[in-house]
């Protein structure tokens, strides 16, 4: 039998009595959690007192079945033109944000949270409001404090829950934080409301899970990760869904973040997560240093939901945009070899430069 401590182990001594509670790990959920910063067990860490949530949910539950789901057709407006036009995200979708460190992955997620503030401020009902859950895994405490400050100043914290498992927290809490955040988001989904959850980032969760597994003497596999590391992320991301009309028509959208090394998307964890998700937004270091913000590589980014998650007007405007950008990248590479360009090539270059 292996036992994992989710708190400080400095006070544990040989001969101490261990008692079973007979219960499975659960966290508080509900609207009382909005505007709060909690740890992976749902305990407030923002100094605002205890949460008065009336309901608790298990962190590990089964994902909705096929019959209980519906096709994704409602858009999540991120406020970023490059995303909303070329890589549209729908309510109930799982869109991976992948790229090297310091390329603006978290900025894309935070901009999405901030943009919902103006949409929610239009006075829509709870069934139209998009609630947000931001799960910070293995981040510095001052980074989380800075995020809370940004959301507070923008007035976006009142619809947001922040679940923080910082770099100084034990590995079990970093492993558990995404599941706790997911349980909080599922409350909105199962009550006919809409929620957006951001995992920043799942690379650090897999590192924490690898650390736990090695300490529990589980057989290591590729890159010393346990054999079930794929199931670690699949059972988490499969819980993002658009509910059918018979089950409330709620939705839970997931934006997992994965950090790559030197742009290597063929590494173990990225190749595990990419097939699970419904597309990816690839942020590129070269574009970032060239001043293109957000630094999204449109050629490598894709949304498998596509125009189904766009409004009719957006479909008409953006229908040929991706093709034009692809043509621009093609002719811009050849334009470096000569200055004598025909008018159609010059038009493509000028239009592509304006678009980027």
N, C-alpha and C positions, 0 to 999 in steps of 0.2 A: 504494500500500500504506500503510495506517495502522497505527501501532504505539502501544500504550498501555502506559505504565509502571505497574506495580502497587506500586512502592516509591518511595523518595525519588529525585528526579531531580537533586539538587544535585551529585552526583559525575559526572554524565554530561557528557562533553565531545565537541566536534566531532573526528572522526577516530577515536573509540573503535571497537574491533572488536566486532561483534554476532554471536553464534553461535546457531543453532537447536538446541534440545534434541531435537526430533523427537517430543515427547510432548505430550499434551493435559493441561490443568490438572486435577489430582486432589488429594484431601485424605485424611488418615488417618481411618479409621472403626473402629468396634468398641466393645466394652465398656470398653476401656482409656481411652476418651475421656470416660467418665462422671465427673462431678465436676470437670472441667477448664474453664478459660476460654481460648479460642483465638481467633486472628484469622481473617480470611476465607480464609487459605491453610492453616489448620489448625495454625499454629505457636503453641505455648502462650505465653500472656502473663501467667500467674498466679504465676510465680516458683517453681513446684513441679518444675521440671526438664522434660526432654523426654518426649514421649508415646511409649509402646512399643506402638503399634497395629500389629497384624500384617497389616492389610489396608488398601489404598487404593482409593478409588473416584473416577471422573470426576465433576466437578461438573455437567456437562451430559449427561444421558441422556434417552432417550425415555420418555414416560409409559406405564404399562401399558395394554394394549388392552382392548377391551370384554369379550372372552372371559375374560381373566385377572382380571376384577373380580367383585364380589358386592355385593348390596344392603346398605346400612348398616343394622344391626339391634342393635348393642351400644352401650350408653350410655357417654358420658364424663361422669363425675360431677364437676361444677365446684365443688360445695360452696355455690353461690349458689342460693338457692331460686327467685329470679326467673328464672334461666336454666334450671335443671333442670326446672322445672314448666311454664314458658310458652314457652321457646325451646330445647328440648332439643337437645343436640349428640351425635352418634353417632361411633363409631370409624370413621374413614375419611372423615369429612365435612370440608367447608371452610366455616367459619362466619366471616364478616367482622365485625370489631369496628370501628365507625365512629362518629365524633363529633368535636366541637371539642377543642382542647387543654385540659388540666386539667379533664377531666370523668370521669376514672377508667377510661379504656380499658386502660391498662397494669395497673391494680389488678385488673381482671377476669381478665386473663391470669395474673398472679402468683398470685392466689387459686386459680386452677385448678391451677397447679403445686403449691402448698402442700397442696391437698386430696388430691392423689394420694399424698402421703407416708403419710397414715393408711391409705389403701387398700392401698398396697404393703407396709405394715408388718404386714398380716394374714398374711404368710408364703406368699403365692401364688407359683406357678412363674413362670419368665420369660415363658411364653406368655400369662400373665394380667397381668403387670406392665406399667404404662404408663410408658415412658421419655420424657423431655422434652428438647427442644432449643429454647433461647431465642435468637433472632437479634436482636441490638441493632444497628440501622442509624442512623448519624448522631447517636447520643446522646452525652452528656457522659461523661467517664471516671468522675467521682465518682458519677454515677447508676448506672453499671454496678457500681462498687465497693459501693455501698449495696445493690444487688440481691443481690450475692454474699454480703454480710453477712447479709441477711434469710434467704436460702435456707440458709446454713450454720447459723445459730442455730436454724432450724426443722428441721434434719436432712433437708432436701429436696435438697441439692446432690448427694448421692451418686448420684442417678438422673437428673441433669440435665447437659446440655452447654450452655455459653454461648458463642455465636459473636459476637464483638464487632467491629464496624467503626465506630469512634468518629467524632465530628465532625471530628477532626483528621487522620483517615486520608484517603488519596487517594480520589477518586471511583471509580476502578476497583475498589477493595476494598469500598466501600459497595455498588457494583453487584453484586459477586460473592458477598457474604456470604450472602444468602438461598439461593443455589444450593449453596453449601458446606454450610450447615446442613441443607438438604434431602437431600444425599448421605449425611450422617451419620444422618439419620432413616430413610432408605431401607434402611440396613443392618438395622435392627430389622424393618421391614416385610417384607423379602424373606427373613428367617429365621424367619418364623412368629410374630414378636413384635409388640408394639404400641408406637407412638411418637406423641407430640404435639409439633408444632412451632409456634412463635409467631414471627411476623415483626413486629417493632416498630421502625419501621413502613415500609410499602411506599411511602408518599408520598415519603419521603427517598430511597428507592432510585430512584424515577422521576426525581427531581431530579438525582441523580448520573448517571443514564443520559442525561438531557438534556444535562448538562454535557459528558459524553464525546462525544456525537454532534455537538454544535456545534463542539467542538474538532477533530473528525475531518471537518468540513465536510460533514456529511450534511444534506440539505434539511430544514428545520424545517417542522412542521405546526402544528396548533392549540396555542396556548399555548407555542410554540417547541419542543414535544416532537417527536421523530422519528415517522415514520409507523408504525413497528412497536412502539410503546410498549404497545399492547394485547397483542401476542404476548409481550412481556417478562414480563407477569404471567400470561398464560394457560398458557404452557409450564411455569411454575413451579408454579402451583396445581393443574394437572391431574395432577401427580405424587402428590398426596394421594389415596389410594384404599384401599378394603377389598378385600384379595386373596380370590380364590376358594379353596375347600377344596383344589382340585387344585394350587394354587400356594403353599400354606402357610398360608392364612387369616390372614396378618398384616394390619396396618392402619397407616396414617399419616394422622393428623388434623391439619388446618391451621387456625390461628387468625390470619389476617392482620389487621393494624391499619392503618386509613387515617384520617388527620387531615383534617377539613374546616375551612372558613373560614366563620364565622357560620352554621353549620348547613346549608351549601349542599351537599346530596347530589347536585345536578345538575351539579357541576363535572366537568372532563374525566376526571381519574383515578378519582374515585368511581364515575362512570357506566361506566367501563371494567371495574372490579373487581367491582361488584355482580352483573352477569350471569354472571361466571365462577364465583362462589361459590354455595353451597347455602343461602343465607340471610344475614341480617345482624342484629347486635345494635347498636341505635342508642342511644348515650349522649347525653343532652340537658343543656345548660347550665342551663336553668331548673330542672329536677328536681334537679340537683346543688346549686344554691344554696338550694333549698327544704329541703335536708337529706335527700333521698331517695337512699340509697346501697345498692347501685349505682344510678346515675342512668339506668336503662334505660327508654326509651320503648317500652312494650309494644305500642302501636298501630302503630308503624313497624318494630318488630323482628319477624322471621319466621325460622322454620326449615323448609326445604323437606323435610327428612327427617321432622320432626314426631314423632308418637307412636310411630313405628316404632323410635325410639331411646330409648324409655322402658320401664321395668319395668311389669308388669301393675298392680301396686298404685299406682304413680305415675299411670298412665293414668286409673284410677278416681277418684283424688283430684283431679286437675288437669283433668279433661275439660271442665268448664264454667267454669273459672277465668278464661280470657281473655274469655269473653262477659260475665261479671259485672263485670270491670274496664272493659270497653267501655261497659257500661250505667252504671257509676259515673261515668265521665268525662262521659257525656252528661247525666245528671241533675245533676251537680255544677255544670255550666255554667249550667243554668237555675235552680238553687236560689239563685243570687245575686240573682235578680230578685224573689223573694218568700219570706216565712217560713212561709206556710201550706202545708205539705206533707202529702200523704196518707201513711198508715202504710207502704205498699209502697215509696214513694220514700225515706222516712226509713230503712227497713231497708237499701235499696241504698246510701245514703250512709254509714251506720254500718259496714256490712260492707266497703265499698270503702275507707273510711278505715283500718280495721284491716288490710286486705290491703296497703295501700301504706305 
